Amino acid sequence: GMQPLPPVYLGGVAGATAVSDDGKVIVGWSETSTGASRRAVRWGPDGTALNLGVVGGTDLSDARATNADGSAVVGNGGTLGGAPDYAFLWTPKLRIVDLNAYLPTLGVNN
């Protein structure tokens, strides 16, 4: 049955936005009870919440989708009170990277 997602912040809240094809990984967000901090989160098969962080110089991130096995997460982030100003990719190897900076290193122009 349904179970609540554990938030990253004590006393905070969390929400899911996507699930891997096999249902073992959930991605979404968690924020403090005051809304002062918000982070993209990946919940693994054991239910443990992993804070995916933010791109340097920003305040928040939201996970929006994951691949079939949950090994890659994409989302957006920015500064509190502003519109999202970057798209990110997270993998265990890369951690969180700004796609505007990362894609050109692969030869992809935006």
Secondary structure, 3 states (H helix, E strand, C coil): CCCCCCCCCCCCEEEEEEECCCCCCEEEEEECCCCCCEEEEEECCCCCEEEEECCCCCCEEEEEEECCCCCCEEEEEECCCCCCCEEEEEECCCEEEEHHHHHHHHCCCC
